[in-house]
Amino acid sequence: MIIDNHVHVGWFTDGYHSPKEIWFSEMAAGVDGMAVASTSTCAELYKDVCRELRELIRFGGEKVHPILWLTPRMLKLNYPLPYMLHSKIKWQGIKLHFESHPEWSKNRTLLNKALDVAKLLDVPVLLHTGNFEVSHAGRFKDVIQDHSEQTFILAHGRPIEEAIDVLLSCSNTYVDTAFMPMSDLQKLVEEGLTDRILFGTDAPINKVFFKEIDTSMYIRDTINQTYKILGDKADGVFSRCIYGE
């Protein structure tokens, strides 16, 4: 059983990635289920987001775990959030991206509203972590500790030392391995954090960086590299999914 906990669909900087493309790329790579957020959210294309997730669900049913990517604009306007929440899509996670939407870091009231949405839906919060300071894993430690009753996922685990510190300090936190260097994954294993790791690939964003590599091939290669690091602990990580629990 392999669950890809970090997948995208929709419009991105390199063009459009259809639900059909994503579904068959993941299945061809041997993936059994996926957690998916639509990058069309960044263009505030709410109808496209819902259409894309519905189509993926038609392909995979319960194998698809829809993630609702929230933007500040969605919470400021009257219609986007109700539209998404009443779309008959069973959202199983909330995603926040502080690099794409830096207002989250400047407006704690707005951030708390986003976390309230996750609390209302009773779903985990996926936090993008990256190389820009606004999205460093350590920046989220206070927020995570202040909301100890909620579950958080540090997407990518960057910088890895900060991600490890948060994981060791906050038992309500996981990390996904999307675009994670194998050396960082090794550090998580050495810290005894294997049971807090969620396997993820960030497909099809790989096409931005590795245009010549087929997405299913990229996913298979990521699976194989991850197996080499995790050894006999691989099956537990690959089958782990906290979305929809």
C-alpha positions in Angstrom: 0.0 0.0 0.0 1.5 3.4 -1.1 -0.2 6.7 -0.3 1.1 9.8 -1.9 0.2 12.5 0.7 1.3 15.5 -1.4 -0.2 15.7 -5.0 -1.4 18.6 -7.1 -3.8 19.1 -9.9 -4.8 22.1 -12.1 -3.1 25.2 -13.4 0.6 25.9 -12.5 3.5 27.9 -14.0 4.2 25.3 -16.6 0.6 24.9 -17.8 -2.4 22.7 -16.9 -2.3 19.3 -15.3 -5.6 17.6 -15.7 -7.2 15.2 -13.2 -6.8 12.4 -15.8 -3.1 13.1 -16.1 -2.6 13.1 -12.4 -4.7 10.0 -11.7 -3.1 7.8 -14.4 0.5 9.0 -13.6 0.0 8.0 -9.9 -1.6 4.7 -10.8 1.1 3.8 -13.3 3.7 4.4 -10.6 2.0 1.9 -8.3 0.4 4.4 -5.9 -2.8 3.2 -4.2 -4.2 6.5 -3.0 -3.4 10.3 -2.9 -4.0 13.5 -1.0 -4.6 16.2 -3.6 -4.8 20.0 -3.5 -5.5 22.1 -6.7 -2.9 24.7 -7.7 -5.8 26.4 -9.6 -6.5 27.9 -6.1 -3.6 30.3 -6.6 -5.5 31.9 -9.4 -8.7 31.9 -7.2 -10.4 29.7 -9.8 -12.9 28.2 -7.3 -15.1 26.5 -9.8 -12.1 24.9 -11.5 -10.8 23.6 -8.2 -14.1 21.9 -7.4 -14.4 20.5 -10.9 -10.9 19.1 -10.8 -11.4 17.4 -7.4 -14.8 16.0 -8.4 -13.2 14.5 -11.5 -10.4 12.9 -9.5 -12.9 11.5 -7.1 -14.8 10.0 -10.1 -11.6 8.2 -11.0 -10.6 7.1 -7.6 -13.4 7.4 -5.1 -12.2 7.0 -1.6 -8.6 6.6 -2.8 -8.6 10.4 -3.4 -8.3 12.6 -0.3 -9.2 16.2 -1.3 -7.3 19.0 0.4 -8.8 22.5 0.5 -6.1 25.1 -0.2 -7.2 28.3 1.5 -6.2 31.8 0.5 -6.6 35.1 2.4 -9.0 36.3 -0.4 -11.3 33.2 0.2 -11.8 34.3 3.8 -12.2 38.0 3.0 -14.9 37.7 0.4 -18.4 36.4 1.2 -18.8 33.7 -1.4 -15.7 31.6 -2.0 -15.5 29.7 1.3 -19.2 28.8 1.5 -19.1 27.8 -2.2 -16.2 25.4 -1.4 -17.7 24.1 1.8 -21.1 23.4 0.1 -19.5 21.8 -3.0 -20.4 18.3 -1.7 -16.7 17.5 -1.7 -15.6 15.9 1.6 -12.5 18.0 2.3 -10.0 16.0 4.3 -7.4 18.6 4.9 -6.6 22.4 4.8 -3.5 23.7 3.1 -1.8 27.1 3.8 1.1 28.4 1.7 2.8 31.4 3.4 5.2 32.0 0.4 2.4 32.3 -2.1 0.2 34.2 0.4 2.5 36.0 2.8 -0.5 37.8 4.4 -1.0 34.7 6.6 2.2 35.6 8.4 1.2 39.3 8.9 -2.5 38.8 9.9 -2.8 36.5 12.9 -6.6 37.1 13.0 -7.0 35.9 9.4 -4.7 32.9 10.1 -6.8 32.0 13.1 -9.9 32.1 10.9 -8.2 29.6 8.6 -7.4 27.3 11.5 -11.0 27.6 12.6 -12.1 26.2 9.2 -9.8 23.2 9.8 -11.3 22.8 13.3 -14.8 23.0 11.9 -14.1 20.3 9.4 -12.0 18.3 11.9 -9.2 17.9 9.5 -5.4 18.4 9.6 -3.6 21.6 8.5 -0.9 21.2 5.8 1.7 24.0 6.1 4.1 24.6 3.2 7.6 25.0 4.6 10.4 26.3 2.4 13.7 28.1 2.0 12.2 31.6 2.4 12.2 32.7 6.1 8.4 33.4 6.0 7.8 29.6 5.6 10.6 28.2 7.7 9.3 25.3 9.8 10.4 27.0 13.0 8.2 30.0 12.3 5.2 27.7 12.8 6.2 26.3 16.2 4.2 28.9 18.2 1.1 28.5 16.1 1.3 24.7 16.4 1.8 24.8 20.1 -1.1 27.4 20.5 -3.4 24.9 18.7 -2.3 21.7 20.4 -5.7 20.2 19.8 -5.3 20.3 16.0 -3.0 18.2 13.8 -0.4 19.9 11.5 1.8 18.6 8.7 5.0 20.3 7.7 5.1 19.9 4.0 8.7 19.3 2.7 10.2 19.7 6.2 12.4 22.8 5.5 14.8 23.6 6.9 15.2 20.0 8.2 16.8 21.0 11.5 13.9 23.3 12.3 11.3 20.7 11.2 13.0 18.2 13.5 12.8 20.6 16.4 9.1 21.2 15.8 8.4 17.5 15.5 10.3 16.8 18.8 8.5 19.6 20.6 5.0 19.2 19.2 3.4 15.7 19.3 0.5 17.0 17.1 2.8 17.4 14.1 3.8 15.3 11.1 6.1 16.0 8.1 5.7 15.0 4.5 8.6 14.0 2.2 7.5 16.0 -0.9 10.7 17.1 -2.7 12.7 16.2 0.4 16.3 15.4 -0.2 17.1 11.8 0.9 19.8 13.2 3.3 17.0 15.0 5.1 14.9 11.9 5.2 17.8 10.0 6.7 18.1 12.7 9.5 14.4 12.1 10.4 15.1 8.4 10.7 18.1 8.9 12.8 16.0 11.1 15.2 13.6 8.3 15.6 10.8 10.2 13.9 9.8 7.5 11.3 6.3 7.2 12.8 5.7 10.9 12.0 6.7 10.7 8.3 4.1 10.9 5.5 5.3 9.9 2.1 4.7 12.6 -0.6 6.0 13.5 -4.1 4.6 16.9 -5.0 3.7 15.5 -8.4 3.3 16.9 -11.0 5.4 19.9 -9.9 8.4 17.8 -10.9 7.6 18.8 -14.5 8.8 22.4 -13.7 12.3 21.2 -12.7 12.6 17.9 -14.7 10.8 18.5 -17.9 12.3 15.5 -19.6 11.2 13.0 -16.9 7.7 11.4 -17.1 5.7 12.1 -13.9 5.1 8.4 -13.3 8.8 7.7 -13.7 9.6 10.5 -11.2 7.1 9.0 -8.7 8.6 5.5 -9.1 12.1 6.8 -8.6 11.1 8.7 -5.5 9.5 5.5 -4.1 12.6 3.5 -4.8 14.9 6.0 -3.2 12.7 6.3 -0.2 12.7 2.5 0.2 16.5 2.5 0.3 16.5 5.0 3.2 13.6 3.5 5.3 14.4 -0.2 4.8 12.1 -2.4 6.9 10.2 0.7 8.1 9.2 1.7 4.6 5.8 -0.1 4.5 4.6 1.7 7.6 5.5 5.1 6.1 4.2 4.3 2.6 0.8 3.2 4.0 0.4 6.1 6.4 -2.3 8.7 5.7 -3.9 10.9 8.4 -6.3 12.5 6.0 -9.9 11.2 6.4 -9.2 9.6 9.8 
